[in-house]
Amino acid sequence: MGTAIIVVVLVILVVLGIKSYMKKLSSGCCGTDTQKERRLPADDTNAAHYPYAYKISVEGMHCENCAVRLENAFHAEGGMWAQGDVAHACVILRTKQPAEEGRLKQIVALAGYRAAAVSSFEENVKK
């Protein structure tokens, strides 16, 4: 009798898990199947105006809406230009002033994600 109850509970959990996964597949990881995240443009998109560049590896960014949500979080700060890269689960961030790693991680966290790593680099690519 006890084994039967455990089996029934496990079957119910599996069914609920499958239903949840199917819902996620149909509505995207952010639950935004019908409404796309509105992209807020950066104030300035001239790469020459941004002497500092950072690559932020982001956990939990799985779709284009996630990338746009992160870009918007950085653009709202001012003096920042972010470009999300879903394929590599990262954000390339250009700033006009040096940025502290803790602050960048905080912006990512407030957007609902986790910054796994932040590295600064010099970008010599002309766009």
Contacts in CASP RR format, 6 or more apart in sequence:
PFRMAT RR
TARGET T0000
AUTHOR 0000-0000-0000
METHOD contacts of the structure
MODEL  1
MGTAIIVVVLVILVVLGIKSYMKKLSSGCCGTDTQKERRLPADDTNAAHY
PYAYKISVEGMHCENCAVRLENAFHAEGGMWAQGDVAHACVILRTKQPAE
EGRLKQIVALAGYRAAAVSSFEENVKK
24 31 0 8 1.000
26 33 0 8 1.000
27 33 0 8 1.000
28 63 0 8 1.000
28 65 0 8 1.000
29 60 0 8 1.000
29 62 0 8 1.000
29 63 0 8 1.000
29 65 0 8 1.000
29 66 0 8 1.000
30 37 0 8 1.000
30 63 0 8 1.000
30 65 0 8 1.000
30 66 0 8 1.000
30 69 0 8 1.000
32 65 0 8 1.000
36 64 0 8 1.000
36 65 0 8 1.000
36 68 0 8 1.000
37 64 0 8 1.000
37 65 0 8 1.000
37 68 0 8 1.000
37 69 0 8 1.000
37 72 0 8 1.000
38 68 0 8 1.000
38 72 0 8 1.000
39 68 0 8 1.000
39 71 0 8 1.000
39 72 0 8 1.000
40 71 0 8 1.000
40 72 0 8 1.000
40 75 0 8 1.000
40 76 0 8 1.000
41 75 0 8 1.000
42 71 0 8 1.000
42 75 0 8 1.000
42 79 0 8 1.000
42 80 0 8 1.000
42 81 0 8 1.000
42 82 0 8 1.000
43 75 0 8 1.000
43 78 0 8 1.000
43 79 0 8 1.000
44 50 0 8 1.000
44 79 0 8 1.000
44 81 0 8 1.000
45 81 0 8 1.000
47 81 0 8 1.000
47 94 0 8 1.000
47 123 0 8 1.000
47 126 0 8 1.000
47 127 0 8 1.000
49 96 0 8 1.000
50 79 0 8 1.000
50 81 0 8 1.000
50 94 0 8 1.000
50 95 0 8 1.000
50 96 0 8 1.000
51 96 0 8 1.000
52 94 0 8 1.000
52 95 0 8 1.000
52 96 0 8 1.000
52 97 0 8 1.000
52 98 0 8 1.000
52 99 0 8 1.000
52 120 0 8 1.000
53 92 0 8 1.000
53 93 0 8 1.000
53 94 0 8 1.000
53 95 0 8 1.000
53 120 0 8 1.000
53 121 0 8 1.000
53 122 0 8 1.000
53 123 0 8 1.000
54 92 0 8 1.000
54 93 0 8 1.000
54 94 0 8 1.000
54 95 0 8 1.000
54 99 0 8 1.000
54 104 0 8 1.000
54 118 0 8 1.000
54 119 0 8 1.000
54 120 0 8 1.000
54 121 0 8 1.000
55 90 0 8 1.000
55 91 0 8 1.000
55 92 0 8 1.000
55 93 0 8 1.000
55 118 0 8 1.000
55 119 0 8 1.000
55 120 0 8 1.000
55 121 0 8 1.000
56 90 0 8 1.000
56 91 0 8 1.000
56 93 0 8 1.000
56 104 0 8 1.000
56 105 0 8 1.000
56 108 0 8 1.000
56 115 0 8 1.000
56 117 0 8 1.000
56 118 0 8 1.000
57 89 0 8 1.000
57 90 0 8 1.000
57 115 0 8 1.000
57 116 0 8 1.000
57 117 0 8 1.000
57 118 0 8 1.000
58 66 0 8 1.000
58 70 0 8 1.000
58 89 0 8 1.000
58 90 0 8 1.000
58 91 0 8 1.000
58 108 0 8 1.000
58 113 0 8 1.000
58 114 0 8 1.000
58 115 0 8 1.000
58 116 0 8 1.000
59 89 0 8 1.000
59 113 0 8 1.000
59 114 0 8 1.000
59 115 0 8 1.000
59 116 0 8 1.000
60 66 0 8 1.000
60 89 0 8 1.000
60 113 0 8 1.000
60 114 0 8 1.000
61 67 0 8 1.000
61 70 0 8 1.000
61 84 0 8 1.000
61 86 0 8 1.000
61 89 0 8 1.000
61 90 0 8 1.000
61 91 0 8 1.000
61 113 0 8 1.000
62 86 0 8 1.000
62 89 0 8 1.000
63 86 0 8 1.000
64 86 0 8 1.000
66 86 0 8 1.000
66 113 0 8 1.000
67 84 0 8 1.000
67 85 0 8 1.000
67 86 0 8 1.000
67 91 0 8 1.000
68 84 0 8 1.000
69 111 0 8 1.000
69 112 0 8 1.000
70 82 0 8 1.000
70 84 0 8 1.000
70 91 0 8 1.000
70 108 0 8 1.000
70 111 0 8 1.000
70 113 0 8 1.000
71 82 0 8 1.000
71 83 0 8 1.000
71 84 0 8 1.000
71 91 0 8 1.000
72 111 0 8 1.000
73 82 0 8 1.000
73 107 0 8 1.000
73 108 0 8 1.000
73 110 0 8 1.000
73 111 0 8 1.000
74 80 0 8 1.000
74 81 0 8 1.000
74 82 0 8 1.000
74 91 0 8 1.000
74 93 0 8 1.000
74 107 0 8 1.000
75 81 0 8 1.000
75 82 0 8 1.000
77 107 0 8 1.000
79 95 0 8 1.000
79 96 0 8 1.000
79 97 0 8 1.000
80 93 0 8 1.000
80 94 0 8 1.000
80 95 0 8 1.000
80 96 0 8 1.000
80 99 0 8 1.000
81 93 0 8 1.000
81 94 0 8 1.000
81 95 0 8 1.000
82 91 0 8 1.000
82 92 0 8 1.000
82 93 0 8 1.000
82 94 0 8 1.000
83 91 0 8 1.000
83 92 0 8 1.000
83 93 0 8 1.000
84 90 0 8 1.000
84 91 0 8 1.000
84 92 0 8 1.000
85 91 0 8 1.000
85 92 0 8 1.000
91 108 0 8 1.000
93 99 0 8 1.000
93 104 0 8 1.000
94 123 0 8 1.000
101 118 0 8 1.000
102 118 0 8 1.000
104 115 0 8 1.000
104 118 0 8 1.000
105 115 0 8 1.000
105 118 0 8 1.000
108 114 0 8 1.000
108 115 0 8 1.000
109 115 0 8 1.000
END
